[in-house]
Amino acid sequence: MEGLRFGVTVVQSDPYPVLAEKWRYFEELGFDSLWHCDHLLRSLDPTAPLFEGWTLLAALAAETSRIRVGTLVSSNVLRHPALLAQQAITVDHISEGRLEVGIGCGWFEEEHRRFGIPLFEPGVRVDRFSEAMVIIDRLLRGEPVSHHGRHYELSEARLRPRPVQRPRPPFTVAAHGRRMLRICARFGDRWNSFGTVEEIGERNRILDAECDRIGRDPTEISRSVHIEAFTTAPQGLPDIWSSHGAFTEVVGRYAEAGANEFTITQPGPGQYETAERIASEVIGAPVSGRGL
């Protein structure tokens, strides 16, 4: 596992004290990063409770001290890019420079239908995302932004204070199709996707090609894959938290496809003892053994 990094995505449906305990627990286990989603509804169960992502991220950043934190990923269609940039600056200060800015173009149709928020056609969403990335990148660098685009209009806009991280907090760009991968090649510090091993391998090659096209070194972008049972089970791969061997098998297959970082949905009930052994034996992190 040398050279690989591991994060955990925590479902934000538990009461806040439970979520805070989980975040402190995974930090103590030695994982590299912690994430949750940015939705108004839980995609797998719209009836479940779900806390708002950025508000919760600010609180949980204050509950931790070492681990990197972020949303996987923020939906560009839920807020103006300047608001997202200001939220990012705030959380970067609360976390003392541990923020990862996860962002994507948005996708959850039911969420938008229920709340009456425009989702736009896929091509328009990508167009809006492309403009938004220009704006967010410049605002986080502390630059004044005048932007006169098809979707956003800013005039000498500037945010203060500047982020703790310079020149700006790193971007984790969720991208699956070629146009989004092209945007990731331009702005991304980390690429995140999900899918089969073969799909990840093909997208990884496209990202390399898009970097070559604009003259960027492809190794500047970390390759992150999100692991959930719904993506591994159809491939005949085991539940990643079921055993030491299952973890190394799943990680090994995706690493062969080009992944060097992994964001893994939290262990299920009864799997936390196994997660502790994995943290100690596979990741090589010190383990408190206090359980959860």
Residue pairs with C-beta under 8 A, 6 or more apart in sequence:
1 248
1 251
1 282
1 283
1 284
3 260
4 251
4 255
4 260
4 261
4 262
5 32
5 33
5 222
5 260
5 261
5 262
6 31
6 32
6 33
6 261
6 262
6 264
6 283
7 31
7 32
7 33
7 34
7 35
7 68
7 224
7 261
7 262
7 263
7 264
8 26
8 31
8 33
8 34
8 35
8 263
8 264
8 265
8 266
9 34
9 35
9 36
9 37
9 72
9 226
9 263
9 264
9 265
9 266
10 19
10 22
10 23
10 26
10 34
10 35
10 36
10 266
11 36
11 37
11 42
11 265
11 266
12 19
12 36
12 37
12 50
12 51
12 53
12 56
13 42
13 48
13 49
13 50
13 51
14 22
16 51
16 56
16 59
19 51
19 56
19 60
20 59
20 60
20 63
21 292
22 266
22 292
23 34
23 60
23 63
23 64
23 67
24 63
24 64
25 290
25 292
26 34
26 67
26 266
27 34
27 64
27 65
27 66
27 67
28 287
28 288
28 290
29 275
29 276
29 279
29 285
29 287
29 288
30 279
30 283
30 284
30 285
30 286
30 287
31 67
31 279
31 283
31 285
32 67
32 68
32 261
33 67
33 68
33 69
33 70
33 100
33 263
34 60
34 64
34 67
34 68
34 69
34 70
35 69
35 70
35 71
35 72
35 100
35 102
35 263
36 53
36 56
36 57
36 71
36 72
37 43
37 50
37 53
37 71
37 72
38 53
38 54
38 71
38 73
38 74
38 75
38 78
38 102
39 50
39 53
39 75
39 108
39 111
40 50
40 52
40 78
40 111
40 114
40 115
41 50
41 108
41 110
41 111
41 114
42 48
42 49
42 50
43 108
43 110
43 111
46 110
46 111
46 114
53 71
53 74
54 71
54 74
54 87
54 91
57 69
57 70
57 71
57 91
58 90
58 91
58 94
60 69
61 69
61 91
61 94
61 95
61 98
61 99
62 94
62 95
64 95
64 98
66 98
67 98
68 98
68 99
68 100
69 91
69 95
69 98
69 99
69 100
70 99
70 100
70 101
70 102
70 172
71 102
72 102
72 172
72 174
72 192
72 226
72 263
73 102
73 103
73 104
73 172
73 173
73 174
73 192
74 84
74 101
74 102
74 103
74 104
75 104
75 105
75 106
75 107
75 108
76 84
76 103
76 104
76 105
76 106
76 125
76 128
76 129
76 132
77 105
77 106
77 112
77 117
77 118
77 119
77 120
77 125
77 128
78 106
78 117
79 87
80 152
81 131
81 132
81 133
81 135
81 136
81 139
81 152
82 135
82 139
82 154
82 157
82 159
84 103
84 132
84 136
85 135
85 136
85 139
85 140
85 159
86 139
86 159
88 99
88 101
88 136
88 140
88 163
88 169
89 140
89 159
89 161
89 162
89 163
91 99
92 98
92 99
92 163
92 164
92 165
92 169
93 161
93 163
93 164
95 164
96 164
97 163
97 164
97 165
97 169
99 163
99 165
99 169
100 169
100 170
100 172
100 190
101 136
101 140
101 169
101 170
101 171
101 172
102 171
102 172
102 174
102 192
103 129
103 132
103 133
103 136
103 171
103 172
103 173
103 174
104 129
104 173
104 174
104 175
104 180
105 125
105 126
105 128
105 129
105 174
105 180
106 112
106 119
106 125
106 129
109 119
111 117
112 118
112 119
119 125
120 128
126 177
126 179
126 180
126 183
127 150
127 151
128 151
128 152
129 180
129 183
130 183
131 147
131 149
131 150
131 151
131 152
132 151
132 152
133 171
133 173
133 183
133 186
133 187
134 147
135 145
135 147
135 152
135 154
137 168
137 171
137 187
138 145
139 145
139 157
139 158
139 159
140 159
140 163
140 167
140 168
140 169
141 162
141 167
141 168
142 158
142 159
142 160
142 162
143 158
144 156
144 157
144 158
145 154
145 156
145 157
145 158
146 154
146 155
146 156
146 157
147 153
147 154
147 157
163 169
170 189
170 190
171 187
171 188
171 189
171 190
172 188
172 189
172 190
172 191
172 192
172 224
173 180
173 183
173 184
173 187
173 188
173 190
173 191
173 192
174 180
174 192
174 193
175 181
175 183
175 184
175 188
175 191
175 192
175 193
175 203
175 207
176 193
176 195
176 203
178 206
178 210
181 191
181 203
181 206
181 207
181 210
182 210
184 191
184 207
184 210
184 221
185 207
185 210
185 211
185 213
185 214
185 216
185 221
186 214
186 216
188 221
189 220
189 221
189 222
190 221
190 222
190 223
190 224
190 261
191 207
191 221
191 222
191 223
191 224
192 224
192 225
192 226
192 263
193 199
193 200
193 203
193 224
193 225
193 226
194 225
194 226
194 227
194 228
194 231
195 203
195 231
196 231
196 234
196 235
197 235
197 253
197 254
197 256
197 257
198 257
200 225
200 254
200 257
200 258
200 259
201 256
201 257
201 258
204 223
204 257
204 258
204 259
205 258
207 218
207 221
207 223
208 218
211 217
211 218
211 220
211 221
212 218
222 260
222 261
223 258
223 259
223 260
223 261
224 259
224 260
224 261
224 262
224 263
225 254
225 257
225 259
225 261
225 262
225 263
226 262
226 263
226 264
226 265
227 240
227 250
227 254
227 262
227 263
227 264
227 265
228 264
228 265
229 239
229 240
229 265
232 238
232 239
232 240
232 250
233 239
237 249
237 250
237 253
238 245
238 246
238 249
238 250
239 246
239 268
240 246
240 247
240 250
240 251
240 264
241 247
241 264
241 267
241 268
241 271
241 274
241 275
241 278
242 271
242 274
243 274
244 274
244 277
244 278
244 281
244 282
247 278
247 282
248 282
251 262
251 282
254 262
267 274
267 275
272 291
272 292
273 291
276 287
276 289
276 291
277 287
279 285
279 287
280 286
280 287
